Amino acid sequence: MSTTAAKRPKDSLTEMTQILLPGDANALGAAFGGSVMGWIDICAAVCAQRHARQTVVTASMDDLHFHAPIKVGMAVTLRARVIAAFTTSMEIGVTVHSENPVTGERQLTTSALLTFVALDKDGKKLAVPPLEFDTDEERAAADDARDRRTERLARKDRGARWLALVLQADRGR
Ligand SMILES: CC(C)(COP(=O)(O)OP(=O)(O)OC[C@H]1O[C@@H](n2cnc3c(N)ncnc32)[C@H](O)[C@@H]1OP(=O)(O)O)[C@@H](O)C(=O)NCCC(=O)NCCS
């Protein structure tokens, strides 16, 4: 395990901009959710790597909400921020806004939380730097993230039951 000095959320803030092209759209001329999820994963991964300065892998993506559609031709801006750093994992929050390139009108379209784990080249988990807070709001958000982590891991355990059921059914085919 490696340990390093604490870092602030602002040290790893990450922004990424795309244009929604027809190849990433559904039959309604709005973003295909899978493309947006892919962009969210990349933006969050860069943020997590900036915090850890290690290679990271996605452990989970949750609290994913599509608040509004993104129409073809819109500029799409993703912003990722470290919400909490645990031992080897980090929770990253991502927002996605669409921007009308002509009027400049912006709208929140998507938000998500992702957890990344830092690994060395042999796949061994590595400690990540702790998070240092500038504001009470950042500290409160990290406290919430700690609760979410507990719920998430409990959900993963509970999920083992439906997974076992499906895998068993698959073996019978
Ligand atoms: C993610 C992964 C490293 C977790 O390994 P593991 O041995 O199951 O994990 P552990 O139980 O030892 O937990 C390690 C850390 O991951 C966290 N974690 C594990 N599963 C998690 C999940 N589903 N969601 C959120 N966090 C999770 C744990 O809380 C722990 O964090 P901490 O050290 O900060 O407390 C492993 O499952 C893996 O490599 N998965 C594939 C990753 C991948 O290919 N991603 C897509 C492409 S990048």
The ligand as a MOL file (V3000), in Angstrom:
LIG
                    3D

  0  0  0     0  0            999 V3000
M  V30 BEGIN CTAB
M  V30 COUNTS 48 50 0 0 0
M  V30 BEGIN ATOM
M  V30 1 C -13.3060 -3.3200 -8.0680 0
M  V30 2 C -12.3890 -4.4000 -7.5300 0
M  V30 3 C -10.9230 -3.9180 -7.5820 0
M  V30 4 C -12.7740 -4.6580 -6.0730 0
M  V30 5 O -11.9730 -5.6920 -5.6300 0
M  V30 6 P -12.4350 -6.6210 -4.3960 0
M  V30 7 O -11.3230 -7.5430 -4.0880 0
M  V30 8 O -13.7830 -7.1780 -4.6740 0
M  V30 9 O -12.6330 -5.5030 -3.3330 0
M  V30 10 P -12.4990 -5.4380 -1.7770 0
M  V30 11 O -13.6630 -6.0990 -1.1540 0
M  V30 12 O -11.1200 -5.8160 -1.3120 0
M  V30 13 O -12.6680 -3.8470 -1.6440 0
M  V30 14 C -11.6840 -2.9640 -2.1380 0
M  V30 15 C -12.2800 -1.5820 -2.1720 0
M  V30 16 O -13.2530 -1.5300 -3.2040 0
M  V30 17 C -14.4970 -1.1060 -2.6770 0
M  V30 18 N -15.5210 -1.8200 -3.4240 0
M  V30 19 C -15.5550 -3.1310 -3.7260 0
M  V30 20 N -16.6360 -3.4130 -4.4610 0
M  V30 21 C -17.3010 -2.2490 -4.6260 0
M  V30 22 C -18.4800 -1.8910 -5.3050 0
M  V30 23 N -19.2150 -2.7750 -5.9970 0
M  V30 24 N -18.8700 -0.5990 -5.2680 0
M  V30 25 C -18.1460 0.3160 -4.5990 0
M  V30 26 N -16.9920 0.0490 -3.9510 0
M  V30 27 C -16.5910 -1.2350 -3.9680 0
M  V30 28 C -14.4710 -1.4760 -1.2130 0
M  V30 29 O -15.3300 -0.6490 -0.4510 0
M  V30 30 C -13.0060 -1.2200 -0.8860 0
M  V30 31 O -12.8020 0.1680 -0.6900 0
M  V30 32 P -11.8150 0.7180 0.5040 0
M  V30 33 O -10.4990 0.0030 0.3660 0
M  V30 34 O -11.6910 2.1450 0.1990 0
M  V30 35 O -12.5080 0.3980 1.7680 0
M  V30 36 C -12.5210 -5.7400 -8.3330 0
M  V30 37 O -13.8220 -6.2460 -8.1360 0
M  V30 38 C -12.2680 -5.5380 -9.8160 0
M  V30 39 O -11.1220 -5.4990 -10.2470 0
M  V30 40 N -13.3310 -5.4230 -10.6060 0
M  V30 41 C -13.2250 -5.1840 -12.0420 0
M  V30 42 C -12.9550 -3.7100 -12.3260 0
M  V30 43 C -13.1410 -3.3930 -13.7700 0
M  V30 44 O -12.7290 -4.1650 -14.6190 0
M  V30 45 N -13.7680 -2.2550 -14.0410 0
M  V30 46 C -14.1830 -1.8850 -15.3590 0
M  V30 47 C -13.1050 -1.4350 -16.2540 0
M  V30 48 S -12.0880 -0.1620 -15.5480 0
M  V30 END ATOM
M  V30 BEGIN BOND
M  V30 1 1 1 2
M  V30 2 1 2 3
M  V30 3 1 2 4
M  V30 4 1 2 36
M  V30 5 1 4 5
M  V30 6 1 5 6
M  V30 7 2 6 7
M  V30 8 1 6 8
M  V30 9 1 6 9
M  V30 10 1 9 10
M  V30 11 2 10 11
M  V30 12 1 10 12
M  V30 13 1 10 13
M  V30 14 1 13 14
M  V30 15 1 14 15
M  V30 16 1 15 16
M  V30 17 1 15 30
M  V30 18 1 16 17
M  V30 19 1 17 18
M  V30 20 1 17 28
M  V30 21 1 18 19
M  V30 22 1 18 27
M  V30 23 2 19 20
M  V30 24 1 20 21
M  V30 25 1 21 22
M  V30 26 2 21 27
M  V30 27 1 22 23
M  V30 28 2 22 24
M  V30 29 1 24 25
M  V30 30 2 25 26
M  V30 31 1 26 27
M  V30 32 1 28 29
M  V30 33 1 28 30
M  V30 34 1 30 31
M  V30 35 1 31 32
M  V30 36 2 32 33
M  V30 37 1 32 34
M  V30 38 1 32 35
M  V30 39 1 36 37
M  V30 40 1 36 38
M  V30 41 2 38 39
M  V30 42 1 38 40
M  V30 43 1 40 41
M  V30 44 1 41 42
M  V30 45 1 42 43
M  V30 46 2 43 44
M  V30 47 1 43 45
M  V30 48 1 45 46
M  V30 49 1 46 47
M  V30 50 1 47 48
M  V30 END BOND
M  V30 END CTAB
M  END
